[in-house]
Each structure stands twice: as structure tokens, then as C-alpha cells.
């Protein structure tokens, strides 16, 4: 099935660091989209993992992201998988592979390398394009093209939310719909 599976999903929010966000093209909007995505994930019981690139130098994630994460992984590699992200994800079974919904900054560096690392590990990866940002808009677009070519699905917050819900009969439908409107 090509829909995002709620029961197998984890949300990973990559490097929404306070010192970095002001320098990003569309950084404020990406932060707002990531916050909305995290709220929907929490409403639906999806684990939320954050990452921070060299926080000693770039500082912590924005408080709006930090408070919504179940765990935050400090990292030095651009690909968070190289610093233990895979071990933070719930275990997979042969019949139920893990799926990761991912968004972050910068789209063409840490977000892209982390998503490629997740793909290399055999996971299904969904990149939430409107919740990603880079210093230069062209770098965001190129990263999304490259990730799609590599096998990641490029999606929006609404796509993720409604695919996680699957039906208006879901117990959290009204709560999620309220957030999306």
C-alpha cells in the first residue's frame, strides 16, 4: 500500500535550531508546518524524535520543536543515522517495515542526508516538503527532487494527517481537522 501507515510511523524533525532558522528562506513557515505536524503526530500517538546538529555551536532546537519531541538526539554527522537515529526508532518486523515521516533544516544538507540514510537502511521515507527549509530556495527544490529520485515520497502536512487518519470515523478526526483548518 502506498499510504502512510499510522501504526508503523515515527516522525523525525531534523535540526530546527534557533540560531539557524532566521537565516533560512521560509524558515518561519517551515517551523510552523513542523509544529503543526508534531501536534498531529502527538494527537495520534506517533513518536516524535528531534535531532540537533552540534548544539554546542548552533544551539538547541527552537522551543516549539523541543517541547513536542519525545527525545532529541544530539549529532555531529549530517546524517543522523550515523549518530544513532536508527536505534531510536521502534523495531520493525518482516511483515511491518518501519516508516519515517521526516522534515527539517537545511533541506539539502542534514535533512537530505538523514532521509537518504533512512532509505539506505530499508525504511519507507516520507519527506514533508513545506516543513523543510534551506538558506537558498533552489537548494530546497533540488533536495526534494533528489530525495524523490532516491525513493522518498514528497508530501504535505495535510497529506500526512489525512493518511494517518484514513477515515472521518477515526477517534481523533475532529481534533486533527481542527488543527488543519
OpenMM code with the backbone's topology and positions (N, CA, C; nanometers):
from openmm import Vec3, app, unit

residues = "UNK UNK UNK UNK UNK UNK UNK UNK UNK UNK UNK UNK UNK UNK UNK UNK UNK UNK UNK UNK UNK UNK UNK UNK UNK UNK UNK UNK UNK UNK UNK UNK UNK UNK UNK UNK UNK UNK UNK UNK UNK UNK UNK UNK UNK UNK UNK UNK UNK UNK UNK UNK UNK UNK UNK UNK UNK UNK UNK UNK UNK UNK UNK UNK UNK UNK UNK UNK UNK UNK UNK UNK UNK UNK UNK UNK UNK UNK UNK UNK UNK UNK UNK UNK UNK UNK UNK UNK UNK UNK UNK UNK UNK UNK UNK UNK UNK UNK UNK UNK UNK UNK UNK UNK UNK UNK UNK UNK UNK UNK UNK UNK UNK UNK UNK UNK UNK UNK UNK UNK UNK UNK UNK UNK UNK UNK UNK UNK UNK UNK UNK UNK UNK UNK UNK UNK UNK UNK UNK UNK UNK UNK UNK UNK UNK UNK UNK UNK UNK UNK UNK UNK UNK UNK UNK UNK UNK UNK UNK UNK UNK UNK UNK UNK UNK UNK UNK UNK UNK UNK UNK UNK UNK UNK UNK UNK UNK UNK UNK UNK UNK".split()
positions = [
    Vec3(0.0845, -0.1183, 0.0000),
    Vec3(0.0000, 0.0000, 0.0000),
    Vec3(0.0886, 0.1242, 0.0000),
    Vec3(0.0478, 0.2251, -0.0705),
    Vec3(0.1277, 0.3464, -0.0816),
    Vec3(0.0870, 0.4581, 0.0129),
    Vec3(-0.0079, 0.4325, 0.1016),
    Vec3(-0.0455, 0.5325, 0.2010),
    Vec3(0.0481, 0.5237, 0.3211),
    Vec3(0.0644, 0.6348, 0.3896),
    Vec3(0.1473, 0.6379, 0.5093),
    Vec3(0.0715, 0.5653, 0.6200),
    Vec3(0.1384, 0.4725, 0.6866),
    Vec3(0.0744, 0.3882, 0.7867),
    Vec3(0.0970, 0.4442, 0.9267),
    Vec3(-0.0112, 0.4782, 0.9941),
    Vec3(-0.0052, 0.5369, 1.1276),
    Vec3(0.0662, 0.4459, 1.2270),
    Vec3(0.0318, 0.3184, 1.2281),
    Vec3(0.0861, 0.2261, 1.3274),
    Vec3(0.2356, 0.1995, 1.3102),
    Vec3(0.2885, 0.2232, 1.1922),
    Vec3(0.4305, 0.1964, 1.1672),
    Vec3(0.5141, 0.3237, 1.1586),
    Vec3(0.4521, 0.4383, 1.1835),
    Vec3(0.5199, 0.5666, 1.1621),
    Vec3(0.5912, 0.6198, 1.2852),
    Vec3(0.7010, 0.6890, 1.2573),
    Vec3(0.7710, 0.7729, 1.3533),
    Vec3(0.7948, 0.9058, 1.2812),
    Vec3(0.7842, 1.0149, 1.3530),
    Vec3(0.8138, 1.1467, 1.2972),
    Vec3(0.9524, 1.1889, 1.3446),
    Vec3(1.0370, 1.2297, 1.2500),
    Vec3(1.1711, 1.2796, 1.2823),
    Vec3(1.1806, 1.4242, 1.2354),
    Vec3(1.2140, 1.5133, 1.3276),
    Vec3(1.2277, 1.6565, 1.2991),
    Vec3(1.3748, 1.6933, 1.3121),
    Vec3(1.4354, 1.7295, 1.1994),
    Vec3(1.5793, 1.7468, 1.1880),
    Vec3(1.6214, 1.8937, 1.2010),
    Vec3(1.6912, 1.9243, 1.3073),
    Vec3(1.7707, 2.0477, 1.3215),
    Vec3(1.6941, 2.1786, 1.3014),
    Vec3(1.5876, 2.1982, 1.3767),
    Vec3(1.5159, 2.3259, 1.3750),
    Vec3(1.5789, 2.4168, 1.4812),
    Vec3(1.7064, 2.4447, 1.4644),
    Vec3(1.7824, 2.5143, 1.5668),
    Vec3(1.7645, 2.6652, 1.5626),
    Vec3(1.7518, 2.7212, 1.6818),
    Vec3(1.7200, 2.8633, 1.6964),
    Vec3(1.8140, 2.9546, 1.6196),
    Vec3(1.9417, 2.9262, 1.6211),
    Vec3(2.0389, 3.0132, 1.5541),
    Vec3(2.0350, 2.9974, 1.4029),
    Vec3(1.9872, 2.8845, 1.3555),
    Vec3(1.9839, 2.8565, 1.2121),
    Vec3(1.8575, 2.9105, 1.1450),
    Vec3(1.7443, 2.8980, 1.2117),
    Vec3(1.6151, 2.9315, 1.1494),
    Vec3(1.6078, 3.0712, 1.0880),
    Vec3(1.6577, 3.1774, 1.1529),
    Vec3(1.6459, 3.3108, 1.0926),
    Vec3(1.7189, 3.3250, 0.9590),
    Vec3(1.8187, 3.2425, 0.9346),
    Vec3(1.8970, 3.2511, 0.8102),
    Vec3(1.8332, 3.1727, 0.6960),
    Vec3(1.7259, 3.1011, 0.7223),
    Vec3(1.6670, 3.0125, 0.6219),
    Vec3(1.5553, 3.0799, 0.5429),
    Vec3(1.5575, 3.0566, 0.4123),
    Vec3(1.4481, 3.1005, 0.3263),
    Vec3(1.3239, 3.0200, 0.3650),
    Vec3(1.2203, 3.0867, 0.4117),
    Vec3(1.0987, 3.0174, 0.4538),
    Vec3(1.1111, 2.9482, 0.5877),
    Vec3(1.2091, 2.9867, 0.6680),
    Vec3(1.2316, 2.9228, 0.7970),
    Vec3(1.1148, 2.9337, 0.8927),
    Vec3(1.0510, 3.0486, 0.8980),
    Vec3(0.9369, 3.0683, 0.9872),
    Vec3(0.8206, 2.9786, 0.9477),
    Vec3(0.7936, 2.9697, 0.8174),
    Vec3(0.6850, 2.8838, 0.7691),
    Vec3(0.7181, 2.7365, 0.7908),
    Vec3(0.8423, 2.6981, 0.7682),
    Vec3(0.8824, 2.5584, 0.7912),
    Vec3(0.8648, 2.5215, 0.9381),
    Vec3(0.9011, 2.6120, 1.0277),
    Vec3(0.8827, 2.5884, 1.1709),
    Vec3(0.7344, 2.5721, 1.2042),
    Vec3(0.6504, 2.6587, 1.1475),
    Vec3(0.5056, 2.6490, 1.1730),
    Vec3(0.4497, 2.5161, 1.1214),
    Vec3(0.4934, 2.4746, 1.0033),
    Vec3(0.4466, 2.3476, 0.9468),
    Vec3(0.4963, 2.2291, 1.0305),
    Vec3(0.6193, 2.2341, 1.0758),
    Vec3(0.6746, 2.1261, 1.1579),
    Vec3(0.6032, 2.1166, 1.2922),
    Vec3(0.5707, 2.2311, 1.3497),
    Vec3(0.4983, 2.2336, 1.4763),
    Vec3(0.3597, 2.1722, 1.4599),
    Vec3(0.2906, 2.2092, 1.3525),
    Vec3(0.1594, 2.1519, 1.3231),
    Vec3(0.1706, 2.0006, 1.3042),
    Vec3(0.2686, 1.9571, 1.2281),
    Vec3(0.2907, 1.8152, 1.2037),
    Vec3(0.3158, 1.7410, 1.3348),
    Vec3(0.3977, 1.7970, 1.4215),
    Vec3(0.4269, 1.7340, 1.5512),
    Vec3(0.3019, 1.7258, 1.6379),
    Vec3(0.2197, 1.8301, 1.6354),
    Vec3(0.0952, 1.8277, 1.7132),
    Vec3(0.0019, 1.7175, 1.6640),
    Vec3(-0.0089, 1.7014, 1.5335),
    Vec3(-0.0926, 1.5950, 1.4772),
    Vec3(-0.0359, 1.4588, 1.5167),
    Vec3(0.0955, 1.4436, 1.5059),
    Vec3(0.1587, 1.3175, 1.5446),
    Vec3(0.1279, 1.2845, 1.6904),
    Vec3(0.1402, 1.3817, 1.7766),
    Vec3(0.1143, 1.3588, 1.9192),
    Vec3(-0.0328, 1.3265, 1.9428),
    Vec3(-0.1235, 1.3935, 1.8720),
    Vec3(-0.2669, 1.3616, 1.8833),
    Vec3(-0.2938, 1.2155, 1.8502),
    Vec3(-0.2170, 1.1624, 1.7550),
    Vec3(-0.2410, 1.0273, 1.7044),
    Vec3(-0.1477, 0.9223, 1.7642),
    Vec3(-0.0659, 0.9607, 1.8593),
    Vec3(0.0202, 0.8649, 1.9273),
    Vec3(0.1454, 0.8250, 1.8508),
    Vec3(0.1873, 0.9078, 1.7551),
    Vec3(0.3091, 0.8807, 1.6785),
    Vec3(0.4282, 0.9386, 1.7548),
    Vec3(0.5316, 0.8585, 1.7719),
    Vec3(0.6528, 0.9053, 1.8396),
    Vec3(0.7180, 1.0169, 1.7588),
    Vec3(0.7696, 1.1174, 1.8286),
    Vec3(0.8358, 1.2316, 1.7650),
    Vec3(0.9787, 1.2390, 1.8176),
    Vec3(1.0749, 1.2290, 1.7247),
    Vec3(1.2165, 1.2370, 1.7596),
    Vec3(1.2746, 1.3614, 1.6937),
    Vec3(1.3473, 1.4386, 1.7701),
    Vec3(1.4161, 1.5554, 1.7160),
    Vec3(1.5650, 1.5281, 1.7057),
    Vec3(1.6327, 1.6034, 1.6206),
    Vec3(1.7783, 1.5991, 1.6147),
    Vec3(1.8309, 1.7419, 1.6222),
    Vec3(1.9515, 1.7540, 1.6753),
    Vec3(2.0200, 1.8832, 1.6815),
    Vec3(2.1623, 1.8641, 1.6321),
    Vec3(2.2010, 1.9417, 1.5317),
    Vec3(2.3364, 1.9384, 1.4771),
    Vec3(2.4288, 2.0228, 1.5633),
    Vec3(2.5283, 1.9598, 1.6219),
    Vec3(2.6300, 2.0269, 1.7022),
    Vec3(2.5682, 2.1398, 1.7869),
    Vec3(2.4833, 2.1029, 1.8843),
    Vec3(2.4125, 2.2051, 1.9624),
    Vec3(2.5047, 2.2984, 2.0413),
    Vec3(2.6280, 2.2546, 2.0714),
    Vec3(2.7213, 2.3424, 2.1418),
    Vec3(2.7520, 2.4661, 2.0584),
    Vec3(2.7495, 2.4520, 1.9266),
    Vec3(2.7791, 2.5644, 1.8386),
    Vec3(2.6559, 2.6308, 1.7811),
    Vec3(2.5552, 2.5489, 1.7418),
    Vec3(2.4353, 2.6024, 1.6771),
    Vec3(2.3192, 2.6233, 1.7741),
    Vec3(2.3379, 2.5837, 1.8980),
    Vec3(2.2324, 2.5993, 1.9971),
    Vec3(2.1274, 2.4905, 1.9837),
    Vec3(2.0297, 2.4912, 2.0752),
    Vec3(1.9255, 2.3889, 2.0756),
    Vec3(1.8196, 2.4163, 1.9686),
    Vec3(1.7339, 2.3177, 1.9497),
    Vec3(1.6171, 2.3378, 1.8630),
    Vec3(1.5288, 2.4473, 1.9199),
    Vec3(1.4511, 2.5071, 1.8328),
    Vec3(1.3510, 2.6052, 1.8740),
    Vec3(1.2620, 2.5395, 1.9793),
    Vec3(1.2240, 2.6144, 2.0775),
    Vec3(1.1430, 2.5617, 2.1887),
    Vec3(1.0135, 2.4963, 2.1393),
    Vec3(0.9533, 2.5494, 2.0338),
    Vec3(0.8298, 2.4912, 1.9798),
    Vec3(0.8515, 2.3481, 1.9306),
    Vec3(0.9705, 2.3180, 1.8851),
    Vec3(1.0039, 2.1815, 1.8417),
    Vec3(1.0477, 2.0978, 1.9608),
    Vec3(1.1368, 2.1516, 2.0396),
    Vec3(1.1914, 2.0768, 2.1539),
    Vec3(1.0823, 2.0224, 2.2454),
    Vec3(0.9819, 2.1030, 2.2746),
    Vec3(0.8763, 2.0608, 2.3675),
    Vec3(0.7832, 1.9560, 2.3075),
    Vec3(0.7859, 1.9384, 2.1775),
    Vec3(0.6989, 1.8411, 2.1118),
    Vec3(0.7683, 1.7077, 2.0832),
    Vec3(0.8974, 1.7008, 2.1114),
    Vec3(0.9733, 1.5788, 2.0839),
    Vec3(0.9765, 1.4885, 2.2069),
    Vec3(0.9599, 1.3595, 2.1828),
    Vec3(0.9727, 1.2617, 2.2904),
    Vec3(1.1189, 1.2456, 2.3293),
    Vec3(1.2073, 1.2668, 2.2346),
    Vec3(1.3510, 1.2520, 2.2557),
    Vec3(1.4223, 1.3409, 2.1533),
    Vec3(1.5352, 1.3986, 2.1920),
    Vec3(1.6162, 1.4758, 2.0987),
    Vec3(1.7571, 1.4174, 2.0962),
    Vec3(1.8024, 1.3874, 1.9761),
    Vec3(1.9334, 1.3269, 1.9525),
    Vec3(2.0333, 1.4354, 1.9121),
    Vec3(2.1386, 1.4508, 1.9910),
    Vec3(2.2474, 1.5409, 1.9555),
    Vec3(2.3364, 1.4682, 1.8555),
    Vec3(2.3815, 1.5395, 1.7508),
    Vec3(2.4591, 1.4712, 1.6471),
    Vec3(2.5707, 1.5602, 1.5938),
    Vec3(2.6694, 1.4940, 1.5343),
    Vec3(2.7801, 1.5624, 1.4687),
    Vec3(2.7807, 1.5352, 1.3189),
    Vec3(2.7291, 1.4182, 1.2783),
    Vec3(2.7192, 1.3862, 1.1359),
    Vec3(2.5980, 1.4567, 1.0772),
    Vec3(2.6033, 1.4879, 0.9495),
    Vec3(2.4868, 1.5477, 0.8846),
    Vec3(2.3737, 1.4455, 0.8747),
    Vec3(2.4067, 1.3185, 0.8541),
    Vec3(2.3104, 1.2083, 0.8532),
    Vec3(2.2927, 1.1611, 0.9970),
    Vec3(2.1769, 1.1854, 1.0550),
    Vec3(2.1509, 1.1470, 1.1942),
    Vec3(2.1605, 0.9967, 1.2159),
    Vec3(2.1467, 0.9172, 1.1099),
    Vec3(2.1598, 0.7715, 1.1239),
    Vec3(2.2992, 0.7343, 1.1721),
    Vec3(2.3989, 0.8118, 1.1339),
    Vec3(2.5368, 0.7844, 1.1739),
    Vec3(2.5607, 0.8126, 1.3221),
    Vec3(2.4668, 0.8832, 1.3861),
    Vec3(2.4791, 0.9156, 1.5284),
    Vec3(2.3730, 0.8460, 1.6137),
    Vec3(2.3110, 0.7395, 1.5608),
    Vec3(2.2212, 0.6595, 1.6434),
    Vec3(2.0731, 0.6746, 1.6188),
    Vec3(2.0322, 0.7459, 1.5151),
    Vec3(1.8883, 0.7633, 1.4912),
    Vec3(1.8176, 0.6299, 1.4705),
    Vec3(1.8754, 0.5396, 1.3948),
    Vec3(1.8090, 0.4118, 1.3660),
    Vec3(1.7773, 0.3362, 1.4945),
    Vec3(1.8651, 0.3443, 1.5928),
    Vec3(1.8432, 0.2754, 1.7205),
    Vec3(1.7305, 0.3388, 1.8018),
    Vec3(1.6949, 0.4632, 1.7703),
    Vec3(1.5876, 0.5322, 1.8416),
    Vec3(1.4486, 0.4963, 1.7872),
    Vec3(1.4449, 0.4375, 1.6671),
    Vec3(1.3175, 0.4052, 1.6032),
    Vec3(1.2617, 0.2749, 1.6586),
    Vec3(1.1285, 0.2603, 1.6619),
    Vec3(1.0690, 0.1346, 1.7079),
    Vec3(1.1142, 0.0193, 1.6184),
    Vec3(1.1226, -0.1008, 1.6746),
    Vec3(1.1666, -0.2152, 1.5938),
    Vec3(1.0669, -0.2494, 1.4834),
    Vec3(1.1207, -0.3026, 1.3750),
    Vec3(1.0381, -0.3456, 1.2621),
    Vec3(1.0258, -0.4969, 1.2647),
    Vec3(0.9262, -0.5461, 1.1934),
    Vec3(0.9137, -0.6898, 1.1718),
    Vec3(0.9180, -0.7124, 1.0212),
    Vec3(0.9343, -0.8365, 0.9823),
    Vec3(0.9427, -0.8676, 0.8389),
    Vec3(0.8163, -0.8247, 0.7656),
    Vec3(0.7014, -0.8399, 0.8309),
    Vec3(0.5756, -0.8060, 0.7647),
    Vec3(0.5352, -0.6595, 0.7836),
    Vec3(0.6007, -0.5900, 0.8754),
    Vec3(0.5663, -0.4500, 0.9030),
    Vec3(0.6920, -0.3643, 0.9092),
    Vec3(0.7432, -0.3216, 0.7934),
    Vec3(0.8620, -0.2355, 0.7949),
    Vec3(0.8300, -0.1000, 0.8579),
    Vec3(0.9332, -0.0383, 0.9094),
    Vec3(0.9151, 0.0934, 0.9698),
    Vec3(0.8973, 0.1981, 0.8612),
    Vec3(0.8237, 0.3022, 0.8970),
    Vec3(0.8062, 0.4183, 0.8098),
    Vec3(0.8468, 0.5413, 0.8884),
    Vec3(0.9149, 0.6325, 0.8217),
    Vec3(0.9575, 0.7553, 0.8877),
    Vec3(0.9067, 0.8734, 0.8076),
    Vec3(0.8333, 0.9597, 0.8762),
    Vec3(0.7942, 1.0884, 0.8214),
    Vec3(0.8995, 1.1852, 0.8732),
    Vec3(0.9611, 1.2601, 0.7832),
    Vec3(1.0750, 1.3424, 0.8218),
    Vec3(1.0625, 1.4824, 0.7624),
    Vec3(1.1110, 1.5797, 0.8388),
    Vec3(1.1149, 1.7186, 0.7925),
    Vec3(1.2315, 1.7854, 0.8630),
    Vec3(1.2825, 1.8936, 0.8046),
    Vec3(1.3905, 1.9601, 0.8743),
    Vec3(1.4707, 2.0598, 0.7945),
    Vec3(1.5831, 2.0957, 0.8557),
    Vec3(1.6704, 2.2000, 0.8053),
    Vec3(1.8142, 2.1495, 0.8072),
    Vec3(1.9007, 2.1968, 0.7294),
    Vec3(1.8712, 2.2508, 0.5997),
    Vec3(1.8315, 2.1362, 0.5085),
    Vec3(1.7369, 2.1638, 0.4200),
    Vec3(1.6793, 2.0591, 0.3362),
    Vec3(1.7833, 1.9850, 0.2532),
    Vec3(1.8841, 2.0564, 0.2047),
    Vec3(1.9821, 1.9957, 0.1149),
    Vec3(2.1048, 1.9393, 0.1871),
    Vec3(2.1073, 1.9508, 0.3188),
    Vec3(2.2221, 1.9003, 0.3940),
    Vec3(2.1728, 1.7951, 0.4942),
    Vec3(2.1449, 1.8355, 0.6168),
    Vec3(2.1109, 1.7388, 0.7220),
    Vec3(1.9804, 1.6653, 0.6957),
    Vec3(1.8771, 1.7363, 0.6522),
    Vec3(1.7509, 1.6677, 0.6224),
    Vec3(1.7717, 1.5656, 0.5111),
    Vec3(1.8354, 1.6054, 0.4015),
    Vec3(1.8525, 1.5159, 0.2883),
    Vec3(1.9416, 1.3973, 0.3250),
    Vec3(2.0538, 1.4228, 0.3902),
    Vec3(2.1430, 1.3127, 0.4238),
    Vec3(2.0787, 1.2166, 0.5235),
    Vec3(1.9999, 1.2682, 0.6161),
    Vec3(1.9286, 1.1807, 0.7101),
    Vec3(1.8253, 1.0974, 0.6367),
    Vec3(1.7478, 1.1590, 0.5488),
    Vec3(1.6471, 1.0848, 0.4718),
    Vec3(1.7125, 0.9782, 0.3844),
    Vec3(1.8255, 1.0111, 0.3222),
    Vec3(1.8974, 0.9124, 0.2413),
    Vec3(1.9496, 0.7981, 0.3292),
    Vec3(1.9949, 0.8300, 0.4489),
    Vec3(2.0392, 0.7272, 0.5426),
    Vec3(1.9258, 0.6346, 0.5821),
    Vec3(1.8077, 0.6913, 0.6033),
    Vec3(1.6895, 0.6105, 0.6372),
    Vec3(1.6510, 0.5199, 0.5206),
    Vec3(1.6564, 0.5743, 0.3991),
    Vec3(1.6279, 0.4934, 0.2802),
    Vec3(1.7303, 0.3804, 0.2658),
    Vec3(1.8570, 0.4118, 0.2869),
    Vec3(1.9625, 0.3106, 0.2773),
    Vec3(1.9420, 0.1993, 0.3796),
    Vec3(1.8781, 0.2312, 0.4921),
    Vec3(1.8516, 0.1316, 0.5960),
    Vec3(1.7268, 0.0480, 0.5643),
    Vec3(1.6624, 0.0763, 0.4511),
    Vec3(1.5470, -0.0024, 0.4091),
    Vec3(1.4130, 0.0456, 0.4611),
    Vec3(1.4068, 0.1665, 0.5119),
    Vec3(1.2810, 0.2201, 0.5625),
    Vec3(1.2040, 0.2923, 0.4525),
    Vec3(1.0727, 0.3012, 0.4702),
    Vec3(0.9916, 0.3862, 0.3841),
    Vec3(1.0029, 0.5268, 0.4410),
    Vec3(1.0295, 0.6235, 0.3541),
    Vec3(1.0552, 0.7601, 0.3987),
    Vec3(0.9618, 0.8564, 0.3279),
    Vec3(0.9010, 0.9431, 0.4066),
    Vec3(0.8094, 1.0459, 0.3564),
    Vec3(0.8646, 1.1806, 0.4013),
    Vec3(0.8987, 1.2680, 0.3082),
    Vec3(0.9562, 1.3985, 0.3389),
    Vec3(0.8473, 1.5050, 0.3250),
    Vec3(0.8248, 1.5784, 0.4322),
    Vec3(0.7211, 1.6818, 0.4349),
    Vec3(0.7831, 1.8127, 0.3857),
    Vec3(0.7730, 1.8354, 0.2557),
    Vec3(0.8428, 1.9465, 0.1900),
    Vec3(0.8123, 2.0840, 0.2502),
    Vec3(0.6850, 2.1179, 0.2799),
    Vec3(0.6592, 2.2514, 0.3341),
    Vec3(0.7155, 2.2743, 0.4749),
    Vec3(0.7566, 2.1673, 0.5415),
    Vec3(0.8139, 2.1783, 0.6755),
    Vec3(0.9668, 2.1723, 0.6710),
    Vec3(1.0233, 2.1909, 0.5520),
    Vec3(1.1689, 2.1902, 0.5328),
    Vec3(1.2126, 2.3270, 0.4816),
    Vec3(1.3359, 2.3628, 0.5117),
    Vec3(1.3875, 2.4921, 0.4642),
    Vec3(1.5377, 2.4837, 0.4423),
    Vec3(1.5859, 2.5711, 0.3543),
    Vec3(1.7287, 2.5892, 0.3274),
    Vec3(1.7566, 2.7387, 0.3183),
    Vec3(1.8816, 2.7763, 0.3261),
    Vec3(1.9168, 2.9178, 0.3144),
    Vec3(1.8769, 2.9745, 0.1780),
    Vec3(1.8870, 2.8901, 0.0750),
    Vec3(1.8540, 2.9308, -0.0617),
    Vec3(1.7410, 2.8412, -0.1121),
    Vec3(1.6372, 2.9017, -0.1673),
    Vec3(1.5199, 2.8263, -0.2129),
    Vec3(1.5558, 2.7179, -0.3145),
    Vec3(1.6491, 2.7456, -0.4033),
    Vec3(1.6880, 2.6458, -0.5039),
    Vec3(1.7425, 2.5183, -0.4390),
    Vec3(1.8132, 2.5329, -0.3278),
    Vec3(1.8662, 2.4147, -0.2598),
    Vec3(1.7539, 2.3277, -0.2046),
    Vec3(1.6462, 2.3893, -0.1566),
    Vec3(1.5290, 2.3145, -0.1096),
    Vec3(1.4700, 2.2356, -0.2254),
    Vec3(1.4490, 2.3011, -0.3367),
    Vec3(1.3889, 2.2351, -0.4534),
    Vec3(1.4762, 2.1198, -0.5028),
    Vec3(1.6061, 2.1415, -0.5098),
    Vec3(1.6970, 2.0361, -0.5548),
    Vec3(1.6974, 1.9171, -0.4583),
    Vec3(1.6922, 1.9453, -0.3300),
    Vec3(1.6882, 1.8373, -0.2310),
    Vec3(1.5616, 1.7536, -0.2470),
    Vec3(1.4477, 1.8185, -0.2688),
    Vec3(1.3216, 1.7439, -0.2848),
    Vec3(1.3270, 1.6577, -0.4116),
    Vec3(1.3835, 1.7119, -0.5186),
    Vec3(1.3970, 1.6341, -0.6423),
    Vec3(1.4872, 1.5130, -0.6202),
    Vec3(1.5984, 1.5351, -0.5555),
    Vec3(1.6926, 1.4246, -0.5328),
    Vec3(1.6317, 1.3180, -0.4425),
    Vec3(1.5627, 1.3591, -0.3373),
    Vec3(1.5011, 1.2636, -0.2463),
    Vec3(1.3918, 1.1828, -0.3158),
    Vec3(1.3141, 1.2489, -0.3982),
    Vec3(1.2103, 1.1774, -0.4723),
    Vec3(1.2739, 1.0755, -0.5669),
    Vec3(1.3799, 1.1143, -0.6340),
    Vec3(1.4504, 1.0222, -0.7236),
    Vec3(1.5081, 0.9029, -0.6476),
    Vec3(1.5460, 0.9249, -0.5230),
    Vec3(1.6041, 0.8184, -0.4406),
    Vec3(1.4989, 0.7254, -0.3816),
    Vec3(1.3702, 0.7635, -0.3931),
    Vec3(1.2641, 0.6754, -0.3443),
    Vec3(1.1812, 0.7293, -0.2302),
    Vec3(1.2096, 0.8500, -0.1836),
    Vec3(1.1279, 0.9090, -0.0776),
    Vec3(0.9999, 0.9662, -0.1367),
    Vec3(0.8926, 0.9593, -0.0611),
    Vec3(0.7692, 1.0261, -0.1001),
    Vec3(0.7753, 1.1704, -0.0539),
    Vec3(0.7369, 1.2634, -0.1393),
    Vec3(0.7354, 1.4051, -0.1037),
    Vec3(0.5900, 1.4413, -0.0761),
    Vec3(0.5629, 1.4877, 0.0456),
    Vec3(0.4257, 1.5061, 0.0918),
    Vec3(0.4094, 1.6398, 0.1642),
    Vec3(0.2832, 1.6723, 0.1947),
    Vec3(0.2497, 1.7908, 0.2732),
    Vec3(0.1994, 1.7472, 0.4111),
    Vec3(0.1858, 1.8420, 0.5008),
    Vec3(0.1329, 1.8121, 0.6344),
    Vec3(-0.0071, 1.7538, 0.6231),
    Vec3(-0.0926, 1.8132, 0.5400),
    Vec3(-0.2289, 1.7621, 0.5258),
    Vec3(-0.2310, 1.6200, 0.4711),
    Vec3(-0.1447, 1.5910, 0.3755),
    Vec3(-0.1379, 1.4548, 0.3220),
    Vec3(-0.1065, 1.3565, 0.4335),
    Vec3(-0.0072, 1.3885, 0.5155),
    Vec3(0.0305, 1.3006, 0.6261),
    Vec3(-0.0858, 1.2850, 0.7233),
    Vec3(-0.1432, 1.3956, 0.7649),
    Vec3(-0.2519, 1.3904, 0.8631),
    Vec3(-0.3693, 1.3058, 0.8172),
    Vec3(-0.4149, 1.3283, 0.6953),
    Vec3(-0.5308, 1.2531, 0.6473),
    Vec3(-0.4968, 1.1071, 0.6168),
    Vec3(-0.3732, 1.0793, 0.5770),
    Vec3(-0.3360, 0.9389, 0.5555),
    Vec3(-0.3231, 0.8665, 0.6891),
    Vec3(-0.2727, 0.9336, 0.7908),
    Vec3(-0.2687, 0.8723, 0.9230),
    Vec3(-0.4098, 0.8449, 0.9738),
    Vec3(-0.5030, 0.9347, 0.9478),
    Vec3(-0.6413, 0.9166, 0.9938),
    Vec3(-0.7167, 0.8085, 0.9163),
    Vec3(-0.7019, 0.8096, 0.7867),
    Vec3(-0.7678, 0.7189, 0.6920),
    Vec3(-0.9189, 0.7377, 0.6797),
    Vec3(-0.9862, 0.7852, 0.7839),
    Vec3(-1.1325, 0.7926, 0.7813),
    Vec3(-1.1807, 0.9029, 0.8746),
    Vec3(-1.2956, 0.9575, 0.8408),
    Vec3(-1.3577, 1.0564, 0.9296),
    Vec3(-1.4133, 0.9898, 1.0552),
    Vec3(-1.4080, 0.8571, 1.0591),
    Vec3(-1.4552, 0.7838, 1.1769),
    Vec3(-1.3455, 0.7636, 1.2811),
    Vec3(-1.2235, 0.8041, 1.2486),
    Vec3(-1.1133, 0.7925, 1.3446),
    Vec3(-1.1471, 0.8754, 1.4689),
    Vec3(-1.1139, 0.8233, 1.5842),
    Vec3(-1.1467, 0.8899, 1.7110),
    Vec3(-1.0877, 1.0307, 1.7218),
    Vec3(-0.9744, 1.0557, 1.6565),
    Vec3(-0.9101, 1.1869, 1.6644),
    Vec3(-0.9373, 1.2752, 1.5425),
    Vec3(-1.0309, 1.2342, 1.4576),
    Vec3(-1.0561, 1.3088, 1.3345),
    Vec3(-1.0879, 1.4559, 1.3614),
    Vec3(-1.1799, 1.4839, 1.4504),
    Vec3(-1.2203, 1.6236, 1.4750),
    Vec3(-1.1039, 1.7060, 1.5288),
    Vec3(-1.0232, 1.6468, 1.6156),
    Vec3(-0.9080, 1.7182, 1.6715),
    Vec3(-0.8075, 1.7525, 1.5613),
    Vec3(-0.7758, 1.6550, 1.4766),
    Vec3(-0.6793, 1.6791, 1.3677),
    Vec3(-0.7362, 1.7781, 1.2670),
    Vec3(-0.8626, 1.7621, 1.2310),
    Vec3(-0.9258, 1.8541, 1.1362),
    Vec3(-0.9217, 1.9971, 1.1898),
    Vec3(-0.9471, 2.0133, 1.3164),
    Vec3(-0.9421, 2.1459, 1.3797),
    Vec3(-0.8025, 2.2079, 1.3641),
    Vec3(-0.7000, 2.1263, 1.3820),
    Vec3(-0.5633, 2.1765, 1.3666),
    Vec3(-0.5339, 2.2167, 1.2226),
    Vec3(-0.5864, 2.1409, 1.1282),
    Vec3(-0.5566, 2.1657, 0.9876),
    Vec3(-0.6335, 2.2841, 0.9291),
    Vec3(-0.7409, 2.3235, 0.9916),
    Vec3(-0.8215, 2.4343, 0.9371),
    Vec3(-0.7783, 2.5676, 0.9900),
] * unit.nanometer
topology = app.Topology()
chain = topology.addChain("A")
for resn in residues:
    res = topology.addResidue(resn, chain)
    for name in ("N", "CA", "C"):
        topology.addAtom(name, app.Element.getBySymbol(name[0]), res)
